[in-house]
């Protein structure tokens, strides 16, 4: 559950206007507020879940997540970016690939 919600400000992501928010998730609030659902198995709180977690999200004018970043103790972080909504995806093929025949057979 979100225990705090802060609007950081307007920022651009990949040339698109977004609003940056800082969210705090609180597992103790989840345990207190959803104790019946947890007991019934509808909501799971992982063992060893941190008491609280902070994440940063950037939402565009349509409410889509454009970036999601979670920092961890030390200097590591997990960052996801989303862009080109509604456009066809593309996969780049590395140059210099060679085709080789398989020597195994499956039955």
C-alpha positions as a LaTeX table, in Angstrom:
\begin{tabular}{lrrr}
\hline
Residue & $x$ (\AA) & $y$ (\AA) & $z$ (\AA) \\
\hline
Unk1 & 0.00 & 0.00 & 0.00 \\
Unk2 & 1.17 & 3.49 & $-0.71$ \\
Unk3 & 1.82 & 5.24 & 2.58 \\
Unk4 & 3.11 & 8.50 & 1.11 \\
Unk5 & 2.85 & 10.17 & $-2.26$ \\
Unk6 & 4.87 & 13.23 & $-3.28$ \\
Unk7 & 4.71 & 15.18 & $-6.53$ \\
Unk8 & 8.33 & 16.06 & $-7.32$ \\
Unk9 & 7.64 & 18.11 & $-10.45$ \\
Unk10 & 7.38 & 18.18 & $-14.21$ \\
Unk11 & 10.21 & 16.58 & $-16.16$ \\
Unk12 & 10.85 & 15.33 & $-19.67$ \\
Unk13 & 11.46 & 11.67 & $-20.54$ \\
Unk14 & 12.67 & 10.93 & $-24.10$ \\
Unk15 & 11.35 & 14.32 & $-25.19$ \\
Unk16 & 7.86 & 13.77 & $-23.71$ \\
Unk17 & 6.47 & 15.80 & $-20.80$ \\
Unk18 & 5.93 & 13.77 & $-17.63$ \\
Unk19 & 5.25 & 14.32 & $-13.95$ \\
Unk20 & 7.71 & 12.80 & $-11.48$ \\
Unk21 & 6.28 & 11.25 & $-8.29$ \\
Unk22 & 7.98 & 9.68 & $-5.29$ \\
Unk23 & 5.98 & 6.85 & $-3.68$ \\
Unk24 & 6.54 & 5.01 & $-0.42$ \\
Unk25 & 5.09 & 1.51 & $-0.02$ \\
Unk26 & 4.52 & 0.27 & 3.53 \\
Unk27 & 4.21 & $-3.49$ & 4.15 \\
Unk28 & 3.10 & $-2.97$ & 7.77 \\
Unk29 & 0.11 & $-0.93$ & 6.58 \\
Unk30 & $-0.72$ & $-3.77$ & 4.17 \\
Unk31 & $-0.61$ & $-6.27$ & 7.04 \\
Unk32 & $-2.86$ & $-4.08$ & 9.21 \\
Unk33 & $-5.36$ & $-2.99$ & 6.55 \\
Unk34 & $-5.64$ & $-6.27$ & 4.66 \\
Unk35 & $-5.20$ & $-8.81$ & 7.45 \\
Unk36 & $-8.39$ & $-10.72$ & 6.51 \\
Unk37 & $-7.36$ & $-10.92$ & 2.85 \\
Unk38 & $-3.85$ & $-12.05$ & 3.83 \\
Unk39 & $-5.31$ & $-14.74$ & 6.10 \\
Unk40 & $-7.57$ & $-15.89$ & 3.23 \\
Unk41 & $-4.64$ & $-16.00$ & 0.80 \\
Unk42 & $-5.96$ & $-13.24$ & $-1.50$ \\
Unk43 & $-3.00$ & $-10.97$ & $-0.72$ \\
Unk44 & 0.55 & $-12.20$ & $-0.27$ \\
Unk45 & 3.27 & $-10.31$ & 1.58 \\
Unk46 & 6.61 & $-12.01$ & 0.96 \\
Unk47 & 8.61 & $-13.20$ & 3.96 \\
Unk48 & 11.33 & $-10.71$ & 4.75 \\
Unk49 & 9.59 & $-7.91$ & 2.84 \\
Unk50 & 11.09 & $-4.55$ & 3.84 \\
Unk51 & 9.03 & $-2.37$ & 6.17 \\
Unk52 & 8.94 & 0.33 & 3.52 \\
Unk53 & 10.19 & 0.92 & 0.00 \\
Unk54 & 10.54 & 4.11 & $-1.99$ \\
Unk55 & 10.19 & 4.29 & $-5.76$ \\
Unk56 & 10.18 & 7.08 & $-8.30$ \\
Unk57 & 7.72 & 7.04 & $-11.19$ \\
Unk58 & 7.26 & 9.35 & $-14.14$ \\
Unk59 & 3.74 & 9.44 & $-15.65$ \\
Unk60 & 2.83 & 11.02 & $-18.97$ \\
Unk61 & $-0.33$ & 13.07 & $-19.63$ \\
Unk62 & $-2.26$ & 9.84 & $-20.40$ \\
Unk63 & $-1.34$ & 8.26 & $-17.06$ \\
Unk64 & 1.15 & 5.80 & $-18.57$ \\
Unk65 & 4.32 & 4.95 & $-16.68$ \\
Unk66 & 7.29 & 6.29 & $-18.65$ \\
Unk67 & 9.95 & 5.42 & $-16.07$ \\
Unk68 & 10.05 & 3.46 & $-12.82$ \\
Unk69 & 13.15 & 3.55 & $-10.62$ \\
Unk70 & 13.79 & 1.79 & $-7.32$ \\
Unk71 & 17.01 & 2.43 & $-5.42$ \\
Unk72 & 18.59 & $-0.18$ & $-3.16$ \\
Unk73 & 21.03 & 0.25 & $-0.26$ \\
Unk74 & 24.44 & 1.15 & $-1.62$ \\
Unk75 & 24.58 & 2.48 & $-5.15$ \\
Unk76 & 22.45 & $-0.04$ & $-7.04$ \\
Unk77 & 19.05 & 0.60 & $-8.55$ \\
Unk78 & 16.48 & $-1.00$ & $-10.82$ \\
Unk79 & 15.24 & 1.21 & $-13.62$ \\
Unk80 & 12.61 & 0.57 & $-16.29$ \\
Unk81 & 11.78 & 2.92 & $-19.17$ \\
Unk82 & 8.77 & 2.71 & $-21.48$ \\
Unk83 & 8.35 & 4.63 & $-24.76$ \\
Unk84 & 6.96 & 4.39 & $-28.30$ \\
Unk85 & 3.53 & 3.28 & $-27.09$ \\
Unk86 & 1.40 & 1.96 & $-29.95$ \\
Unk87 & 4.30 & 1.71 & $-32.39$ \\
Unk88 & 5.42 & $-1.61$ & $-33.85$ \\
Unk89 & 8.36 & $-3.18$ & $-32.05$ \\
Unk90 & 11.63 & $-3.88$ & $-33.79$ \\
Unk91 & 14.42 & $-6.29$ & $-33.07$ \\
Unk92 & 17.92 & $-5.55$ & $-34.30$ \\
Unk93 & 19.90 & $-8.45$ & $-35.75$ \\
Unk94 & 23.62 & $-8.27$ & $-34.93$ \\
Unk95 & 25.89 & $-8.30$ & $-37.96$ \\
Unk96 & 28.32 & $-11.15$ & $-38.52$ \\
Unk97 & 25.94 & $-13.95$ & $-37.52$ \\
Unk98 & 26.52 & $-17.29$ & $-39.19$ \\
Unk99 & 24.06 & $-20.14$ & $-39.62$ \\
Unk100 & 25.27 & $-23.57$ & $-38.64$ \\
Unk101 & 23.47 & $-26.82$ & $-38.94$ \\
Unk102 & 22.48 & $-28.69$ & $-35.83$ \\
Unk103 & 24.14 & $-32.05$ & $-35.28$ \\
Unk104 & 21.50 & $-33.34$ & $-32.87$ \\
Unk105 & 18.13 & $-34.79$ & $-33.74$ \\
Unk106 & 15.02 & $-34.85$ & $-31.64$ \\
Unk107 & 12.23 & $-37.37$ & $-31.89$ \\
\hline
\end{tabular}
